[in-house]
């Protein structure tokens, strides 16, 4: 049985009323864009994190991945969305852009945890996740039929 993904509830419970009064809400974003999927010599090796923050269960099954064609606009969409966020009050230092090889599964999960969940300490904080690239579906075996 898999564990549920962490939720954004802990931060207000550990803050004192004076901490809350001094708290300034922050807008943070994690923006991901992936164009390159085919291992045809043009794809760089995925970024490896030094030490994973979010534990991942091993993938079950045959381990055969479907082949996805490369895309042409996903990275551009992500870059443009990051710029758009800044027009809506997100400071550049609070917008993390992961594109191509930096957008490994582990790095996305770890950045989501550290930048959007753990860093959110003030009521009113805003966290945005944007993904542009191929998607897939995985059957949730815990789901009742």
C-alpha positions as CSV (number, residue, x, y, z in Angstrom):
1,X,0.0,0.0,0.0
2,X,1.4,3.4,-0.9
3,X,1.6,6.3,1.5
4,X,-0.4,9.5,0.7
5,X,1.4,12.5,-0.6
6,X,2.2,15.1,2.2
7,X,-0.3,17.8,2.7
8,X,0.1,21.6,3.4
9,X,-1.2,21.6,7.0
10,X,1.7,21.6,9.5
11,X,3.0,25.1,9.2
12,X,0.3,27.1,11.0
13,X,0.2,24.6,13.9
14,X,3.8,25.3,15.0
15,X,3.6,29.1,14.8
16,X,2.8,31.4,17.7
17,X,0.2,34.2,17.3
18,X,3.0,36.8,17.3
19,X,4.8,34.8,14.5
20,X,1.5,34.9,12.5
21,X,1.1,38.6,13.0
22,X,4.6,39.3,11.5
23,X,4.1,36.8,8.7
24,X,4.2,38.1,5.1
25,X,2.6,35.7,2.5
26,X,5.0,34.6,-0.3
27,X,4.1,33.4,-3.8
28,X,6.2,30.4,-4.9
29,X,6.2,28.4,-8.1
30,X,7.7,25.2,-9.5
31,X,7.6,25.2,-13.3
32,X,8.5,22.2,-15.4
33,X,9.0,21.8,-19.1
34,X,10.2,18.7,-21.1
35,X,10.6,18.6,-24.9
36,X,13.1,15.7,-25.3
37,X,12.0,12.1,-24.7
38,X,13.7,10.0,-27.3
39,X,17.1,8.7,-26.4
40,X,18.5,9.4,-29.9
41,X,21.8,11.0,-28.8
42,X,20.2,14.5,-28.3
43,X,18.8,13.8,-24.9
44,X,21.1,14.6,-22.0
45,X,21.4,12.4,-18.9
46,X,18.7,13.2,-16.3
47,X,19.8,15.2,-13.3
48,X,20.6,13.1,-10.3
49,X,19.9,14.5,-6.8
50,X,22.6,14.0,-4.2
51,X,20.2,12.8,-1.5
52,X,16.5,12.3,-2.2
53,X,14.1,14.2,0.0
54,X,10.9,12.3,-1.1
55,X,11.2,8.5,-0.9
56,X,10.0,6.7,-4.0
57,X,8.6,3.2,-4.1
58,X,10.1,1.0,-6.8
59,X,8.1,0.8,-10.0
60,X,6.0,-2.4,-10.2
61,X,5.5,-4.4,-13.4
62,X,7.5,-5.2,-16.4
63,X,9.5,-2.0,-16.3
64,X,8.8,-1.3,-20.0
65,X,8.1,2.3,-20.7
66,X,6.0,3.5,-23.6
67,X,7.9,5.5,-26.2
68,X,7.0,9.2,-26.4
69,X,7.8,11.5,-29.4
70,X,9.8,14.6,-28.7
71,X,7.8,17.8,-28.3
72,X,8.6,21.3,-29.6
73,X,6.8,23.7,-27.4
74,X,6.8,22.4,-23.8
75,X,10.0,24.1,-22.7
76,X,8.9,27.4,-24.3
77,X,5.5,27.1,-22.5
78,X,7.3,26.6,-19.2
79,X,9.7,29.5,-19.7
80,X,6.8,31.8,-20.8
81,X,4.7,30.8,-17.8
82,X,7.6,31.6,-15.4
83,X,7.8,35.1,-16.9
84,X,4.0,35.4,-16.7
85,X,4.1,34.6,-13.0
86,X,6.5,37.4,-12.4
87,X,3.9,39.8,-13.9
88,X,1.5,38.6,-11.3
89,X,3.7,39.3,-8.3
90,X,5.9,36.2,-8.1
91,X,9.5,37.2,-7.4
92,X,12.0,35.6,-9.7
93,X,13.9,34.1,-6.8
94,X,10.7,32.2,-5.8
95,X,10.0,30.7,-9.3
96,X,12.0,27.5,-9.8
97,X,12.2,26.5,-13.5
98,X,13.1,22.8,-14.2
99,X,13.6,22.1,-17.9
100,X,14.8,19.1,-19.8
101,X,17.4,17.0,-17.9
102,X,16.8,19.0,-14.7
103,X,13.2,17.8,-14.7
104,X,13.9,14.3,-13.5
105,X,11.2,12.6,-11.5
106,X,13.1,12.7,-8.3
107,X,14.1,16.3,-8.7
108,X,10.5,17.4,-9.4
109,X,9.3,15.5,-6.3
110,X,12.1,16.9,-4.1
111,X,11.7,20.5,-5.4
112,X,7.9,20.2,-4.9
113,X,8.4,19.1,-1.3
114,X,11.1,21.6,-0.4
115,X,10.0,24.7,-2.4
116,X,6.2,24.4,-2.3
117,X,5.4,22.4,0.8
118,X,8.2,22.9,3.4
119,X,8.9,26.5,2.5
120,X,5.2,27.5,3.0
121,X,5.2,28.8,6.6
122,X,2.7,31.6,6.5
123,X,-1.1,31.6,6.1
124,X,-1.8,33.2,2.7
125,X,1.3,31.7,1.0
126,X,0.5,30.8,-2.6
127,X,2.1,27.7,-4.2
128,X,1.8,27.0,-8.0
129,X,2.9,23.9,-9.9
130,X,3.0,24.0,-13.7
131,X,3.9,21.1,-15.9
132,X,4.3,21.1,-19.7
133,X,5.2,17.8,-21.4
134,X,3.9,14.4,-22.1
135,X,1.7,12.8,-19.4
136,X,0.7,9.3,-18.7
137,X,-1.8,7.4,-16.6
138,X,-1.0,4.8,-13.9
139,X,-3.8,2.6,-12.4
140,X,-4.2,3.3,-8.7
141,X,-4.4,-0.2,-7.3
142,X,-5.6,1.1,-3.9
143,X,-8.8,2.4,-5.6
144,X,-11.8,0.3,-5.0
145,X,-13.4,-1.1,-8.2
